[in-house]
């Protein structure tokens, strides 16, 4: 038995590198909007609820546009889908930078336009394109490299943003973001879909299935529905933390730099968590890995909110939650690819990710709403803990078996 080469050809290498850089830029910008809240509150009069609603709309726009960009990528090429998404992303940040950027316009720029931009640039579409270049034996490892690179953006972006907000102000910081996104637009040209994928000729791909038939097949598969339900929780968790932790730590009497430290630690440790998840997903049961991640998230949140507030407890939370942050992605996308093949991976994983973003909407919006209603984030944290238990259990019945299709005459 001979081992397969990890990089099959030059196109696969260029696509992997370019996809990593695209996700790095996209997630670096997306991750730190929570750090702008105090400036938006003072200069634009944005309340907690309004800010949470905008981030929630952003998450929904991200999720709803993902399957659309997935169809574009599957049919016309990944680079076209990602470049189109970057145009929306750039416009959203530009209007937030230049105005009008209050009231409804704030929701449109930070919510709708940036959300649509994330739908084609952040994680799901670049990663699904990379997955088409790699065989099953190496696919989750390649996908985890994309996720880990995005995690590095999570690490450096809060540090840069904290420095820039303090020294240059929020307007100039957004201008720098526009420059980064334009660079991402250029790099996206090299994220190319392969002419054929590694499922071609297999029983999974040996049919004339169209996109509608692929959707029908997926939504009659119990494991797919369970995966969708579980990924809702992932979205709730990471958006609640990413959006509301900056204010939460200040309310608990900690210095404002603690928020940047937590977000940076999440990014740093998520590099290791994503790579570890990708490696283990190629060797072990993906559903067990996912169940373990969600249970551990619950323990991490419990320790964070019930231990006395301190720099040490914040470091522990940032490191522990970072290991679990995007480590769900390689295993989740790997199960979708394993069950259904990669022919419609962009579409099918895009729909799973839509559930993630619906969860993200509620994580962002309910966090702000609970705070404005009760003066505390406690109820949002309690809900996050309960959802950890739910997600840990819901993945266990998943069957990691490839669908066997009969070739049409």
N, C-alpha and C positions, 0 to 999 in steps of 0.2 A: 504494500500500500504506500503510495507516494503522497506527500503533503502538497497542497495547492499553494501556488504563489499568492501572497497577500495582494500585491498590486499586479493586476492582470495585464495592463497596458498603459500607455502614456495618457490616454484620455481619462482613464480612471484616476490616475495620479493628479492630473490637473483639476479634475472635477472635485476630488476630495479636498485638495488644498484650497480651491476657490470657495467651496461650500463652507469650509471651516472659517474662512475670513469673512464671508457674508454673515454667518451666524454670529461671529464675534462682534461685528459692528452693530448688527441689528439688536442683539440682546444687551450690548453695552449701553445703548441709548435707552432702550425700553426699561431696563432694570431700575433706573435712578429717578424716575419721575416723582416718587414719594418724597425725595429729598428737596423737591421744589415747593412742597406744600406751604411752608411758612411764608415764603416769598409771594406765592400766589394768593395766600390769605391776606397779606398786608397790602400788596400793590394792586391786586385785581378783585379783592373782596370775595374770594372763593371760600365757602364754608366746607366743613368736613363732609357733609352729605353731598354737596355739589362735586367735590373732588372725588369722593368715592364713586359717585354716579358716572363721572367722566371715565375713570379707570375701568369701571364695570362695562360701560359701553365699548371702551377700547377692547376689552377682553371678548365681548360678543362679536364685535367687528372682526377681530382676529380669527375667532372660531368660525363665523359664518362665511368669511371670505376664503378660508383655508381650503375647503373642498372645491371651490370654484377655481382657485389657482392650481389645485391638484389636477383638475380636469384639463386645464390649459397646459400644465407641465406634461401630463401623460400623452396629450394629443399633439401639441405643437413644439414641445421642448422646454426643459427646465429653465434655461436662461431667459426665455421670453416671459415666463410667468414671474420670475424673481425681479427682472428689470421693471416690469409693469408695477409690481408691488412697491418697489423703491420710489417710484414717482409719487404714489399716494403718501408714503412715509415722509418724503421730503416736503411735500406740500403741507402736511399736518404740522410739522415742526416749524416750517416757515411762517405759517399764519399764527402759531403760538408765539413766535418770536416778534413778528412785525405788527400783528393785529389785523383785524379786530379779534380780540381774544378774551372777551368777557361774556357772561351770560350764555346764550345759546351758542355763540361762536366758540366759546371755550369747550363746550361739549363736542362740537363738530371737529375742531382741530385736534384736541387731545384724545377725544373719544373715537369719532368715526374715521377720520382720515388716517391717523396713526394706527388705529386698530386694523384697518384694511391693509396698511403697509406691512404690519407684523404678520398678517395672514400668509404672505408669500415669501417673507424673508427670514422669519425667525423659526428655526428648528424644523418644522414638519416638512415643508417642501424641499429645502436643500437636503435634508437627511433622507427623504424618500428617493431623491434622484441619486444620491450616493449609494443607497441600498441596491439600486438596479445594476450597479457596476460590480457587485461582489456576490460570490456564491454563498449559500446558506452557512457554510462552515466559518466564514469570516465576516458575515454581514453585520452582526450585532457589534463586533469589534470596530468595524469601520464607522458605524453609526455612533458609537460611543466616542470616537475621536471628534466627530462634529460637535457632539454635546459638550465634551470636555473643553474644546476650544471656546465655545460660547461661555462656559463657566469661567474661563480666564478673563473674559470680558466682564463678567459679574464681579471679579476680584478687583480689576484695575479701575473700572468705571466709577464706583463710589469714591475711591480715593481721589481721582481726578476731579469729579464733580464737587466733592466737598471743598477741595482747594480752589476750584474755579468760582464757585458760588461765593466763597469768602473774599476772594481777591478781585474778581471781575464782575460779579453780579449775575443774576439769572438770565438776563437778556443776552449778554455776550456768550454765556455758556451754551445757550440754545444755538447761537450762531456757529459755534464750534461743532455742535452736533450735526448741523446742516452739512458742513464740510465733510465730516465722517461719512454721512449717508451718501453723498455724491460719489465718494471713493468706492463705497459699497456697490453703487449702481454700475460702475465701470467693471468691478471685479465680477459681478453677476454674469457678465457676458460669457465667462469661461465655465460656468456651471452647466455642463452639457449632458443631456440624456444620452444613453448608449443606443446604438442602432438596434440591438437585441439585448435581452436580459438573460440572467442565468437560470430562469425557469422555463425558457423556451424549449419546447420539446418534451417537457415533463408532463405528468398527468395533470398537474395543476394548470398548465398553460396550454394543454393540447385540446383546444376548443375554439369556437368562434364567438365567445362570450362578449357582449357589449357592456357598456357602463351600467345600463339599467339592470341587466341580468346579474352583474356583479353585486349591485346594491341589494337586489332581491335575495340573492344567495347569502349575503352577509347578514341581513336582518332576520333571516330565518335560522341563523346559527346562534345557539344559546351562549356559547363562549364569547362570541363577538359582543353580544348584548351585555354580558357581565363585565367585559373589558371596558365598554363604554361607561357603565355605571361606576366602576372603580376610578376611572380617570377623571370623573367629575370631582372627586375628592382631592386629587392632586392639584387641580386648578384652584380650588377653594383655599387650600393650604398656602401655596406659594404666593398667591396674590394678596391674601390677608397679611402675610408676613412682609412681603416686599412693599406694600402700600402703607401699612399702618404701624409697623414697628418703629419708624423714625419718630413719630409723635408719642407712641406708647412708652418708649424709654425715657423721653423727656418728662412725661407725666409722672414717671416713677422716681424722678429726682436725679437721673443720670445726665451727664454732659451730652450735648448734641452730637459730638464726634463719636459717641458710642454707637449711634445708628449706622454711620459710615463703616465703623469697625465690624459690626455684625454683618452687614451686607457684603463687605469685602471678604470676611471669613467664610461666609456662605459660598461665595464664588470660588475661593481658593480650595476649600475642602470638597466642593462639588466636582472639581477636576478629578480628584482621586475617586470620589464616589461614582462618577459616570464611567470612568475607565474600568473600575472594579465591577460595576454592574454589567458592562458590555462583555468583559471577559467571562464572568460567571454565567451570563446568559447563553454563552456559546457552549458551556460545559454542563450546566445544571438546569433544573426546572425553572422556567421563567416565572410561572405563577407563584411558586414558593418564594422566589426572590421578591416579587411585588408585595405579597402578603407581609413578609418580614419588614420591608421598607415602611409600609403604612403603620404597622404596629409600633415600630421604633419612632416614627414621627410623633405619635401620640405621647410616648414617654418623654420625648424631647420637649414638647410643648408644656407638659405637666411640670417638668423641672423648671422651665423658664418662668412660668407665671406664679408658681408657689414658693420657689426659693426667694429669699430676701434679695432685692435688687442690688446688683453690684457689677463691677467690671468683670469679675471672675465668672459670674453666672452668665453674663452676656457673651463672654468668650466661649464658654461651654455650649451655649445655645447656637451661636454662629457656626462653630465647628461641627457639632452633631447634626444640626439641621442641614448644613451644607453637604455633608456626606449623603444625605437622603434627598436633596433638592431636585435635581433632574435625573437622578439615577433610575427613576421609573421609566424614562423615555426609551432607552435601548431595549429593555425587556418588553415594554408595551408594543412598540413598533415591530420588534422581533416576532412576537406572537401573531400579529396581523399578517406579516410577510410569510410566516411559517404555515399558517392555516390556509391563506388564500393565494399565495404567490405574490410576485412583484408587479404583475402586469398593470393592476389598478391600485398599487400601493399608495400613490399620492391621493387618490380619492378616498379609499377606505380608511387610511390612517388620518386623513383630513377630517373625516366624520367623527372618529374617536377623539381627535383633538378638539372638535367642536364641543363635545361634552366637557372636556377639560376647561374650555373657555367659558361655558355656562357656569361651571363651578367657580371660575375666576371672577365672573360678574358678581356672584353672590358674596364671594370673599371680600371683594373691594367695597361693594355697596353696603352690605350688612355691617361691615366693620365701622364704616362712617356713620351709618344710621343708628346703630346701637350706641355709639359714642355720643351723638347729639341727643338721643332720647334719655340715656341713663348716665351720661358723664363718665363712661368707662367702656373699655373693650372686653370686659370679662365674659359677657354672654357670647361674643364672637369666638373667644378662645375655648369656651366650654363646648360650643358646637363643633369646633375643629377637632377636639379630642374625641367626641362621639363619632364623627365621620371617620376618624382613623380606625376605630374598631370596625365600623361598617366595611370600609375598604379592605381591611385585613382579612375579613371573612369572605367577602364577595368574590375574591380571586381564586379561592380554593377549589370550587367546582369546575373551573375552566379546563377544557380538554385541549392539550397542545398536540393536535393531530392535523396533518395536512388533508384538505378535502380531496377526495378522489373523484374526478369527473370522467364521464364517458364521452369519448370523442363523437361529435356529431357527424352523421353521414353526409 
